[in-house]
Amino acid sequence: MPGDLKKRSVNLSGHATSLALEPEFWAVLDTAAAAEGLSLAALIGRIDDQRAGRPLASACRVFALQRNAAQA
């Protein structure tokens, strides 16, 4: 069902972190990671480093929206 959250675990700075996002956001993150030659964990790690106190899930959604807007 659209809008359902999908949870994935990623390793950030040596710690397992669970992140729940809608499948549409995961698709953009997967595509972005592949396009940049990064693993999904590496891309999320970069987003994590730049999120400035914003919750990680929110930072990932904003990244995905900005990426789509830049490609439009």
Secondary structure by P-SEA (a helix, b strand, c coil): cccbbbbbbbbcccbbbbbbbcaaaaaaaaaaaaaacccaaaaaaaaaaccccccaaaaaaaaaaaaaaaac
